[in-house]
């Protein structure tokens, strides 16, 4: 029932904000992602587009999502500040929209299997300019985490929640540099996040 309700852009955003999960994205970006006016930012899995409210004016922003209702909502609310497309981010998209300075994948990696993620990340590497950065934020298992945090991850809509080593493995097979940071103070609801920062050599 909840999964069906989350198909609504407004219900999805309300749920994200109520639990502090959307706020976690804002906090992670503020802590780790140096977005500046003039940068080209590509957001894979952009949802209804609300993160654009927290990026600097003057960024060249392109959002991708495979849910048409989310993209319609994003275009209606934020179409003057960014461009939104209902399509998969594949090799053709990487060629069409590159090069970019930053690729964001907020809450996306844990929805994709290792095999499919390898293809997606290869396309991300292609679209990034040398020295460009992939920023990701996902739920993460870790040794010693509370039972409630583990239960939240066990019941996440994403079927491929990994531990730190798992995320490092999938990112490290594609990128030259990978830094991961665990955070458990980002959301109101107890939850373990991992911030991923991956780049290719300049």
N, CA, C and O of each residue as an XYZ file, in Angstrom:
808
protein
N       0.829     -1.203      0.000
C       0.000      0.000      0.000
C       0.866      1.258      0.000
O       0.630      2.190     -0.769
N       1.888      1.268      0.888
C       2.777      2.433      0.960
C       3.518      2.633     -0.343
O       3.664      3.761     -0.814
N       3.990      1.537     -0.933
C       4.717      1.646     -2.190
C       3.839      2.263     -3.272
O       4.315      3.052     -4.088
N       2.559      1.904     -3.279
C       1.640      2.464     -4.264
C       1.413      3.943     -4.006
O       1.373      4.734     -4.949
N       1.266      4.329     -2.747
C       1.076      5.733     -2.406
C       2.275      6.576     -2.825
O       2.124      7.729     -3.227
N       3.462      5.994     -2.727
C       4.669      6.739     -3.061
C       4.796      7.007     -4.557
O       5.678      7.751     -4.985
N       3.912      6.398     -5.353
C       3.893      6.718     -6.780
C       3.443      8.161     -7.019
O       3.754      8.742     -8.059
N       2.716      8.740     -6.064
C       2.300     10.133     -6.170
C       3.465     11.044     -5.829
O       4.051     10.890     -4.757
N       3.832     11.994     -6.697
C       4.957     12.884     -6.407
C       4.816     13.633     -5.088
O       5.789     13.759     -4.345
N       3.618     14.133     -4.787
C       3.423     14.900     -3.558
C       3.498     14.008     -2.320
O       4.074     14.401     -1.306
N       2.917     12.804     -2.400
C       2.997     11.872     -1.277
C       4.447     11.442     -1.059
O       4.918     11.379      0.077
N       5.145     11.150     -2.144
C       6.552     10.757     -2.052
C       7.369     11.849     -1.371
O       8.145     11.564     -0.459
N       7.201     13.099     -1.808
C       7.986     14.189     -1.241
C       7.627     14.434      0.218
O       8.508     14.700      1.035
N       6.339     14.346      0.553
C       5.904     14.521      1.935
C       6.509     13.452      2.835
O       6.974     13.746      3.936
N       6.498     12.203      2.356
C       7.095     11.095      3.113
C       8.591     11.325      3.317
O       9.113     11.129      4.415
N       9.276     11.742      2.251
C      10.709     11.981      2.330
C      11.045     13.082      3.338
O      12.014     12.978      4.089
N      10.236     14.126      3.339
C      10.502     15.249      4.241
C      10.113     14.922      5.674
O      10.813     15.317      6.606
N       9.006     14.204      5.869
C       8.547     13.875      7.212
C       9.565     13.004      7.956
O       9.809     13.200      9.146
N      10.148     12.053      7.247
C      11.128     11.178      7.873
C      12.523     11.761      7.944
O      13.410     11.193      8.581
N      12.718     12.894      7.289
C      14.035     13.503      7.259
C      14.940     12.944      6.185
O      16.125     13.273      6.138
N      14.391     12.088      5.307
C      15.226     11.470      4.283
C      15.605     12.476      3.189
O      16.721     12.448      2.671
N      14.668     13.359      2.848
C      15.025     14.405      1.891
C      16.014     15.366      2.525
O      16.957     15.811      1.872
N      15.804     15.686      3.787
C      16.754     16.542      4.498
C      18.146     15.942      4.545
O      19.142     16.665      4.550
N      18.213     14.604      4.580
C      19.513     13.932      4.570
C      20.265     14.245      3.276
O      21.482     14.429      3.293
N      19.539     14.304      2.155
C      20.180     14.644      0.884
C      20.736     16.064      0.935
O      21.853     16.327      0.488
N      19.934     16.971      1.486
C      20.369     18.365      1.583
C      21.609     18.477      2.470
O      22.555     19.188      2.131
N      21.604     17.774      3.604
C      22.746     17.820      4.521
C      23.998     17.209      3.892
O      25.097     17.741      4.044
N      23.825     16.090      3.187
C      24.983     15.446      2.556
C      25.582     16.332      1.474
O      26.803     16.433      1.358
N      24.729     16.973      0.682
C      25.224     17.882     -0.358
C      25.967     19.048      0.276
O      27.034     19.440     -0.195
N      25.400     19.602      1.346
C      26.047     20.729      2.021
C      27.407     20.329      2.588
O      28.341     21.131      2.584
N      27.521     19.096      3.076
C      28.770     18.659      3.703
C      29.831     18.239      2.694
O      31.021     18.462      2.915
N      29.410     17.634      1.591
C      30.397     16.978      0.730
C      30.447     17.456     -0.720
O      31.421     17.170     -1.416
N      29.433     18.172     -1.195
C      29.368     18.440     -2.627
C      29.528     19.936     -2.913
O      28.634     20.719     -2.593
N      30.642     20.341     -3.503
C      30.891     21.758     -3.771
C      30.233     22.221     -5.070
O      30.915     22.432     -6.072
N      28.915     22.376     -5.052
C      28.199     22.823     -6.244
C      28.290     24.348     -6.337
O      28.014     25.055     -5.368
N      28.678     24.841     -7.509
C      28.827     26.288     -7.702
C      28.064     26.724     -8.951
O      27.867     25.928     -9.869
N      27.633     27.995     -8.988
C      26.971     28.508    -10.185
C      27.831     28.286    -11.423
O      29.050     28.450    -11.384
N      27.187     27.915    -12.510
C      27.897     27.664    -13.754
C      28.261     26.209    -13.975
O      28.575     25.810    -15.096
N      28.220     25.409    -12.913
C      28.523     23.990    -13.062
C      27.388     23.277    -13.783
O      26.225     23.666    -13.674
N      27.740     22.227    -14.524
C      26.755     21.373    -15.170
C      26.510     20.170    -14.263
O      27.431     19.412    -13.958
N      25.254     20.003    -13.835
C      24.877     18.958    -12.884
C      23.848     18.045    -13.532
O      22.841     18.514    -14.063
N      24.099     16.756    -13.489
C      23.173     15.759    -14.022
C      22.695     14.903    -12.855
O      23.507     14.350    -12.113
N      21.380     14.794    -12.693
C      20.777     14.107    -11.550
C      20.024     12.874    -12.043
O      18.971     12.995    -12.669
N      20.563     11.694    -11.762
C      19.947     10.434    -12.176
C      19.049      9.938    -11.047
O      19.506      9.740     -9.922
N      17.756      9.736    -11.358
C      16.794      9.396    -10.320
C      16.352     10.642     -9.575
O      16.289     10.656     -8.346
N      16.047     11.684    -10.327
C      15.768     12.998     -9.737
C      14.434     13.076     -9.025
O      14.199     14.014     -8.264
N      13.532     12.088     -9.259
C      12.220     12.146     -8.634
C      11.466     13.391     -9.068
O      11.569     13.800    -10.225
N      10.706     14.006     -8.158
C       9.926     15.193     -8.523
C      10.724     16.491     -8.554
O      10.144     17.565     -8.720
N      12.051     16.410     -8.396
C      12.913     17.549     -8.689
C      13.174     18.534     -7.575
O      13.761     19.586     -7.824
N      12.757     18.234     -6.342
C      12.838     19.235     -5.276
C      14.255     19.571     -4.845
O      14.475     20.621     -4.241
N      15.214     18.718     -5.135
C      16.589     19.030     -4.745
C      17.085     20.294     -5.428
O      17.997     20.953     -4.930
N      16.497     20.633     -6.555
C      16.914     21.829     -7.292
C      16.723     23.092     -6.455
O      17.418     24.086     -6.667
N      15.782     23.058     -5.502
C      15.562     24.201     -4.626
C      16.790     24.486     -3.761
O      16.958     25.602     -3.269
N      17.641     23.488     -3.576
C      18.772     23.613     -2.665
C      20.114     23.689     -3.391
O      21.169     23.614     -2.760
N      20.075     23.835     -4.699
C      21.286     24.034     -5.484
C      21.390     25.511     -5.850
O      20.368     26.191     -5.941
N      22.598     26.018     -6.061
C      22.765     27.443     -6.338
C      22.073     27.869     -7.632
O      21.999     27.099     -8.589
N      21.573     29.088     -7.649
C      21.087     29.667     -8.893
C      22.228     29.669     -9.903
O      23.379     29.933     -9.556
N      21.895     29.375    -11.145
C      22.922     29.433    -12.181
C      23.569     28.117    -12.517
O      24.424     28.066    -13.401
N      23.184     27.022    -11.826
C      23.695     25.718    -12.239
C      22.932     25.276    -13.485
O      21.754     25.588    -13.654
N      23.618     24.552    -14.343
C      22.991     23.963    -15.536
C      22.565     22.551    -15.144
O      23.384     21.632    -15.140
N      21.281     22.377    -14.814
C      20.786     21.153    -14.192
C      19.934     20.359    -15.169
O      19.060     20.903    -15.845
N      20.210     19.046    -15.228
C      19.407     18.117    -16.022
C      19.037     16.934    -15.130
O      19.912     16.303    -14.537
N      17.735     16.633    -15.036
C      17.276     15.523    -14.217
C      16.694     14.397    -15.056
O      15.999     14.636    -16.044
N      16.986     13.162    -14.651
C      16.453     11.967    -15.304
C      15.669     11.146    -14.289
O      16.093     10.994    -13.143
N      14.530     10.620    -14.711
C      13.808      9.652    -13.900
C      12.957      8.814    -14.849
O      12.617      9.264    -15.943
N      12.612      7.598    -14.432
C      11.815      6.730    -15.305
C      10.338      6.751    -14.925
O       9.544      5.999    -15.491
N       9.961      7.609    -13.968
C       8.561      7.759    -13.576
C       8.004      9.022    -14.220
O       8.414     10.130    -13.876
N       7.074      8.858    -15.148
C       6.549     10.004    -15.889
C       5.842     11.010    -14.975
O       5.940     12.218    -15.194
N       5.129     10.518    -13.949
C       4.424     11.443    -13.057
C       5.408     12.322    -12.294
O       5.139     13.502    -12.073
N       6.540     11.760    -11.891
C       7.565     12.563    -11.214
C       8.114     13.631    -12.161
O       8.280     14.786    -11.770
N       8.392     13.243    -13.396
C       8.964     14.186    -14.361
C       7.961     15.279    -14.708
O       8.339     16.444    -14.831
N       6.700     14.925    -14.866
C       5.682     15.935    -15.133
C       5.614     16.949    -13.997
O       5.519     18.153    -14.231
N       5.662     16.450    -12.766
C       5.633     17.326    -11.598
C       6.873     18.222    -11.565
O       6.774     19.422    -11.308
N       8.045     17.628    -11.827
C       9.288     18.400    -11.817
C       9.268     19.511    -12.861
O       9.684     20.636    -12.584
N       8.788     19.196    -14.055
C       8.718     20.215    -15.103
C       7.750     21.332    -14.729
O       8.005     22.502    -15.015
N       6.634     20.968    -14.086
C       5.654     21.974    -13.699
C       6.185     22.881    -12.593
O       5.925     24.084    -12.591
N       6.932     22.299    -11.650
C       7.397     23.066    -10.501
C       8.731     23.768    -10.736
O       8.951     24.877    -10.249
N       9.624     23.112    -11.492
C      10.999     23.603    -11.573
C      11.522     23.727    -12.996
O      12.726     23.864    -13.215
N      10.602     23.676    -13.970
C      11.024     23.699    -15.364
C      11.752     24.962    -15.783
O      12.455     24.961    -16.793
N      11.597     26.039    -15.027
C      12.301     27.281    -15.364
C      13.758     27.254    -14.908
O      14.570     28.059    -15.363
N      14.086     26.324    -14.003
C      15.448     26.263    -13.476
C      16.243     25.064    -13.983
O      17.470     25.044    -13.883
N      15.551     24.069    -14.522
C      16.245     22.881    -14.984
C      15.478     22.182    -16.083
O      14.360     22.568    -16.425
N      16.093     21.144    -16.633
C      15.464     20.321    -17.661
C      15.286     18.910    -17.105
O      16.168     18.379    -16.430
N      14.134     18.317    -17.399
C      13.797     17.013    -16.837
C      13.343     16.073    -17.945
O      12.581     16.462    -18.830
N      13.824     14.820    -17.888
C      13.534     13.854    -18.932
C      13.102     12.530    -18.321
O      13.717     12.040    -17.374
N      12.031     11.954    -18.877
C      11.611     10.624    -18.474
C      12.285      9.622    -19.415
O      11.767      9.313    -20.488
N      13.414      9.135    -19.006
C      14.162      8.164    -19.809
C      15.255      7.548    -18.944
O      15.648      8.114    -17.924
N      15.732      6.400    -19.358
C      16.871      5.787    -18.703
C      18.135      6.569    -19.046
O      18.273      7.115    -20.141
N      19.048      6.605    -18.087
C      20.346      7.192    -18.384
C      21.226      6.085    -18.963
O      21.827      5.299    -18.230
N      21.288      6.044    -20.294
C      22.034      5.007    -20.987
C      23.210      5.624    -21.745
O      23.518      6.804    -21.577
N      23.855      4.818    -22.573
C      25.029      5.297    -23.302
C      24.687      6.454    -24.227
O      25.480      7.382    -24.385
N      23.502      6.403    -24.840
C      23.092      7.486    -25.731
C      22.926      8.788    -24.963
O      23.326      9.849    -25.443
N      22.337      8.716    -23.768
C      22.173      9.912    -22.942
C      23.528     10.469    -22.510
O      23.717     11.685    -22.463
N      24.460      9.586    -22.198
C      25.795     10.034    -21.798
C      26.469     10.815    -22.917
O      27.139     11.817    -22.666
N      26.293     10.362    -24.132
C      26.877     11.061    -25.279
C      26.148     12.380    -25.545
O      26.768     13.370    -25.934
N      24.851     12.386    -25.337
C      24.033     13.556    -25.657
C      24.212     14.700    -24.671
O      24.195     15.865    -25.066
N      24.385     14.379    -23.381
C      24.348     15.421    -22.359
C      25.709     15.762    -21.755
O      25.801     16.683    -20.944
N      26.746     15.058    -22.122
C      28.060     15.346    -21.560
C      28.773     16.471    -22.285
O      28.319     16.921    -23.337
N      29.893     16.932    -21.728
C      30.409     16.542    -20.416
C      29.783     17.369    -19.293
O      29.336     18.494    -19.516
N      29.755     16.796    -18.078
C      29.209     17.495    -16.924
C      30.239     17.480    -15.794
O      31.178     16.683    -15.786
N      30.029     18.387    -14.844
C      30.943     18.481    -13.693
C      30.558     17.513    -12.580
O      31.424     16.939    -11.920
N      29.245     17.335    -12.375
C      28.750     16.525    -11.259
C      27.602     15.647    -11.734
O      26.721     16.098    -12.466
N      27.622     14.387    -11.310
C      26.466     13.502    -11.446
C      25.992     13.159    -10.047
O      26.776     12.708     -9.213
N      24.710     13.370     -9.789
C      24.116     12.994     -8.507
C      23.260     11.744     -8.688
O      22.527     11.612     -9.668
N      23.366     10.842     -7.735
C      22.501      9.656     -7.693
C      22.029      9.499     -6.248
O      22.573      8.693     -5.493
N      21.024     10.268     -5.878
C      20.508     10.260     -4.509
C      19.513      9.122     -4.319
O      18.441      9.117     -4.926
N      19.870      8.160     -3.476
C      18.968      7.050     -3.204
C      18.725      6.156     -4.396
O      17.616      5.653     -4.575
N      19.737      5.948     -5.216
C      19.568      5.201     -6.460
C      20.347      3.886     -6.475
O      19.821      2.862     -6.911
N      21.580      3.905     -6.008
C      22.444      2.725     -6.148
C      21.817      1.482     -5.530
O      21.979      0.383     -6.060
N      21.103      1.639     -4.418
C      20.552      0.458     -3.733
C      19.320     -0.106     -4.416
O      18.741     -1.085     -3.946
N      18.913      0.505     -5.523
C      17.813     -0.041     -6.331
C      18.315     -0.847     -7.532
O      17.510     -1.406     -8.276
N      19.623     -0.912     -7.728
C      20.178     -1.493     -8.952
C      21.139     -2.621     -8.610
O      21.977     -2.477     -7.720
N      21.024     -3.738     -9.310
C      21.903     -4.882     -9.086
C      23.330     -4.546     -9.505
O      23.563     -3.596    -10.252
N      24.280     -5.337     -9.016
C      25.682     -5.102     -9.360
C      25.898     -5.097    -10.865
O      26.598     -4.231    -11.391
N      25.302     -6.057    -11.561
C      25.513     -6.180    -13.008
C      24.968     -4.964    -13.752
O      25.648     -4.399    -14.609
N      23.741     -4.564    -13.425
C      23.153     -3.403    -14.101
C      23.842     -2.114    -13.688
O      23.984     -1.189    -14.488
N      24.268     -2.061    -12.438
C      24.934     -0.856    -11.954
C      26.267     -0.641    -12.650
O      26.677      0.500    -12.863
N      26.950     -1.729    -13.010
C      28.220     -1.600    -13.721
C      28.019     -0.865    -15.041
O      28.835     -0.021    -15.410
N      26.935     -1.179    -15.757
C      26.651     -0.493    -17.013
C      26.304      0.976    -16.780
O      26.791      1.857    -17.489
N      25.455      1.235    -15.777
C      25.058      2.612    -15.478
C      26.263      3.454    -15.081
O      26.421      4.578    -15.556
N      27.106      2.918    -14.218
C      28.270      3.673    -13.763
C      29.275      3.903    -14.891
O      29.958      4.927    -14.916
N      29.364      2.962    -15.816
C      30.229      3.184    -16.979
C      29.723      4.365    -17.793
O      30.521      5.150    -18.307
N      28.405      4.501    -17.917
C      27.837      5.652    -18.614
C      28.064      6.943    -17.840
O      28.286      8.000    -18.430
N      28.007      6.852    -16.512
C      28.312      8.026    -15.681
C      29.751      8.457    -15.888
O      30.030      9.648    -16.020
N      30.661      7.504    -15.918
C      32.072      7.847    -16.144
C      32.234      8.551    -17.491
O      33.002      9.506    -17.608
N      31.511      8.079    -18.503
C      31.595      8.688    -19.832
C      31.119     10.139    -19.818
O      31.737     11.004    -20.440
N      30.010     10.407    -19.102
C      29.423     11.746    -19.146
C      30.207     12.761    -18.310
O      30.096     13.965    -18.543
N      30.998     12.289    -17.340
C      31.776     13.196    -16.498
C      32.992     13.724    -17.236
O      33.688     12.974    -17.921
N      33.244     15.014    -17.095
C      34.491     15.564    -17.613
C      35.641     15.087    -16.721
O      35.395     14.709    -15.576
N      36.884     15.092    -17.206
C      38.012     14.704    -16.352
C      38.024     15.514    -15.055
O      37.927     16.741    -15.077
N      38.143     14.822    -13.944
C      38.085     15.491    -12.656
C      36.679     15.664    -12.131
O      36.495     16.140    -11.011
N      35.663     15.281    -12.926
C      34.276     15.385    -12.493
C      33.966     14.403    -11.380
O      34.732     13.473    -11.129
N      32.832     14.614    -10.708
C      32.526     13.875     -9.485
C      31.155     13.227     -9.546
O      30.177     13.861     -9.944
N      31.085     11.952     -9.147
C      29.820     11.271     -8.893
C      29.537     11.364     -7.402
O      30.374     11.003     -6.574
N      28.344     11.852     -7.070
C      27.892     11.956     -5.677
C      26.714     11.017     -5.489
O      25.754     11.069     -6.258
N      26.772     10.156     -4.477
C      25.665      9.236     -4.213
C      25.340      9.232     -2.727
O      26.189      9.525     -1.886
N      24.099      8.896     -2.426
C      23.646      8.769     -1.037
C      22.681      7.602     -0.974
O      21.684      7.572     -1.696
N      22.976      6.635     -0.106
C      22.145      5.431     -0.010
C      22.128      4.909      1.417
O      22.968      5.263      2.244
N      21.139      4.048      1.681
C      21.151      3.305      2.922
C      22.284      2.301      2.921
O      22.689      1.815      1.864
N      22.807      1.982      4.120
C      24.003      1.137      4.199
C      23.966      0.270      5.452
O      23.747      0.762      6.558
N      24.183     -1.019      5.261
C      24.382     -1.899      6.408
C      25.765     -1.656      7.008
O      26.727     -1.379      6.293
N      25.844     -1.765      8.319
C      27.163     -1.725      8.947
C      27.126     -2.539     10.227
O      26.089     -2.674     10.876
N      28.275     -3.073     10.567
C      28.380     -3.890     11.767
C      28.097     -3.030     12.990
O      28.632     -1.930     13.125
N      27.252     -3.540     13.878
C      26.970     -2.831     15.115
C      25.835     -1.834     15.038
O      25.518     -1.200     16.045
N      25.198     -1.666     13.863
C      24.103     -0.717     13.779
C      22.910     -1.242     14.570
O      22.792     -2.445     14.802
N      22.025     -0.334     14.983
C      20.890     -0.724     15.810
C      19.947     -1.640     15.035
O      19.931     -1.649     13.804
N      19.166     -2.406     15.785
C      18.204     -3.297     15.161
C      17.172     -2.546     14.331
O      16.738     -3.028     13.285
N      16.777     -1.357     14.804
C      15.797     -0.582     14.050
C      16.378     -0.098     12.734
O      15.706     -0.149     11.704
N      17.629      0.373     12.754
C      18.258      0.811     11.509
C      18.359     -0.352     10.518
O      18.108     -0.182      9.325
N      18.723     -1.520     11.015
C      18.800     -2.687     10.135
C      17.409     -3.045      9.601
O      17.269     -3.391      8.428
N      16.392     -2.965     10.445
C      15.025     -3.266     10.016
C      14.588     -2.301      8.922
O      13.952     -2.712      7.952
N      14.921     -1.027      9.066
C      14.578     -0.046      8.043
C      15.207     -0.417      6.703
O      14.558     -0.315      5.663
N      16.453     -0.842      6.725
C      17.137     -1.226      5.490
C      16.566     -2.517      4.923
O      16.416     -2.657      3.709
N      16.249     -3.462      5.809
C      15.656     -4.722      5.351
C      14.327     -4.492      4.638
O      13.950     -5.268      3.760
N      13.613     -3.425      5.012
C      12.290     -3.154      4.465
C      12.277     -1.985      3.475
O      11.213     -1.462      3.143
N      13.437     -1.588      3.016
C      13.532     -0.524      2.026
C      12.960     -1.000      0.687
O      12.966     -2.194      0.388
N      12.463     -0.044     -0.115
C      11.966     -0.404     -1.454
C      13.101     -0.924     -2.347
O      12.865     -1.707     -3.267
N      14.324     -0.484     -2.069
C      15.466     -0.958     -2.840
C      15.858     -2.367     -2.431
O      15.917     -2.680     -1.242
N      16.125     -3.211     -3.408
C      16.426     -4.623     -3.136
C      17.918     -4.908     -3.048
O      18.318     -6.054     -2.845
N      18.751     -3.868     -3.199
C      20.193     -4.112     -3.278
C      20.969     -3.204     -2.318
O      22.017     -2.661     -2.667
N      20.430     -3.050     -1.096
C      21.161     -2.306     -0.069
C      22.434     -3.070      0.262
O      22.394     -4.275      0.512
N      23.556     -2.375      0.265
C      24.859     -3.010      0.476
C      25.502     -2.508      1.767
O      25.018     -1.561      2.386
N      26.582     -3.146      2.156
C      27.412     -2.576      3.212
C      28.490     -1.711      2.560
O      28.549     -1.600      1.336
N      29.332     -1.108      3.376
C      30.339     -0.187      2.840
C      31.233     -0.863      1.808
O      31.544     -0.281      0.769
N      31.641     -2.086      2.098
C      32.506     -2.804      1.165
C      31.793     -3.065     -0.155
O      32.419     -3.029     -1.214
N      30.488     -3.327     -0.103
C      29.728     -3.564     -1.324
C      29.667     -2.336     -2.211
O      29.858     -2.430     -3.424
N      29.399     -1.171     -1.603
C      29.377      0.068     -2.389
C      30.768      0.404     -2.932
O      30.910      0.841     -4.074
N      31.777      0.198     -2.109
C      33.141      0.476     -2.569
C      33.498     -0.423     -3.750
O      34.178      0.001     -4.684
N      33.036     -1.656     -3.694
C      33.337     -2.587     -4.771
C      32.729     -2.171     -6.094
O      33.417     -2.170     -7.115
N      31.431     -1.811     -6.097
C      30.785     -1.465     -7.365
C      31.315     -0.139     -7.914
O      31.448      0.024     -9.127
N      31.613      0.799     -7.028
C      32.151      2.084     -7.495
C      33.610      1.954     -7.930
O      34.032      2.555     -8.917
N      34.368      1.162     -7.179
C      35.799      1.033     -7.460
C      36.110      0.291     -8.739
O      37.212      0.419     -9.270
N      35.161     -0.487     -9.250
C      35.388     -1.177    -10.510
C      35.324     -0.227    -11.707
O      35.743     -0.586    -12.808
N      34.803      0.980    -11.496
C      34.609      1.917    -12.601
C      35.432      3.197    -12.430
O      35.924      3.758    -13.409
N      35.580      3.655    -11.181
C      36.215      4.951    -10.940
C      37.604      4.799    -10.333
O      37.916      3.802     -9.682
N      38.428      5.818    -10.566
C      39.814      5.782    -10.098
C      39.933      6.092     -8.605
O      40.809      5.559     -7.925
N      39.051      6.953     -8.102
C      39.077      7.340     -6.697
C      37.679      7.177     -6.109
O      36.697      7.632     -6.696
N      37.592      6.531     -4.958
C      36.315      6.341     -4.272
C      36.500      6.674     -2.796
O      37.370      6.113     -2.130
N      35.675      7.594     -2.288
C      35.648      7.915     -0.860
C      34.228      7.671     -0.356
O      33.259      8.100     -0.983
N      34.110      6.985      0.773
C      32.806      6.701      1.369
C      32.769      7.255      2.795
O      33.759      7.201      3.524
N      31.616      7.784      3.170
C      31.449      8.369      4.500
C      30.117      7.902      5.091
O      29.056      8.129      4.509
N      30.184      7.250      6.252
C      28.984      6.783      6.946
C      28.442      7.904      7.833
O      29.193      8.562      8.553
N      27.117      8.110      7.766
C      26.465      9.110      8.613
C      25.175      8.528      9.187
O      24.390      7.912      8.467
N      24.964      8.726     10.487
C      23.743      8.241     11.133
C      22.979      9.373     11.822
O      22.086      9.121     12.631
N      23.328     10.610     11.503
C      22.679     11.764     12.138
C      21.997     12.674     11.117
O      21.759     13.849     11.399
N      21.685     12.153      9.956
C      21.125     12.984      8.896
C      19.598     13.084      8.941
O      19.041     14.092      8.507
N      18.910     12.064      9.456
C      17.454     12.028      9.357
C      16.802     11.936     10.736
O      17.444     11.554     11.714
N      15.517     12.291     10.800
C      14.758     12.162     12.046
C      14.588     10.699     12.417
O      14.783     10.307     13.567
N      14.224      9.901     11.429
C      14.083      8.460     11.649
C      15.473      7.842     11.680
O      16.274      8.111     10.784
N      15.791      7.019     12.684
C      17.117      6.401     12.740
C      17.426      5.621     11.464
O      16.657      4.751     11.055
N      18.540      5.936     10.853
C      18.870      5.357      9.550
C      20.369      5.503      9.334
O      20.980      6.481      9.766
N      20.953      4.516      8.659
C      22.382      4.568      8.333
C      22.553      4.913      6.862
O      22.080      4.189      5.987
N      23.231      6.023      6.596
C      23.493      6.470      5.232
C      24.971      6.291      4.900
O      25.832      6.330      5.779
N      25.243      6.097      3.627
C      26.612      6.184      3.130
C      26.640      7.203      1.996
O      25.849      7.130      1.056
N      27.558      8.147      2.102
C      27.803      9.123      1.052
C      28.952      8.618      0.212
O      30.015      8.298      0.744
N      28.755      8.539     -1.101
C      29.800      8.105     -2.007
C      30.296      9.239     -2.870
O      29.498      9.987     -3.435
N      31.596      9.376     -2.979
C      32.232     10.368     -3.839
C      33.216      9.631     -4.731
O      34.213      9.094     -4.249
N      32.943      9.604     -6.013
C      33.773      8.845     -6.946
C      34.162      9.724     -8.119
O      33.357     10.522     -8.600
N      35.394      9.580     -8.579
C      35.865     10.417     -9.670
C      36.829      9.644    -10.554
O      37.394      8.627    -10.153
N      37.003     10.156    -11.774
C      38.015      9.598    -12.655
C      39.177     10.581    -12.732
O      39.007     11.778    -12.499
N      40.343     10.073    -13.058
C      41.544     10.900    -13.060
C      41.423     12.053    -14.062
O      40.770     11.923    -15.097
N      42.053     13.164    -13.740
C      42.038     14.316    -14.661
C      42.970     14.084    -15.826
O      43.090     14.941    -16.701
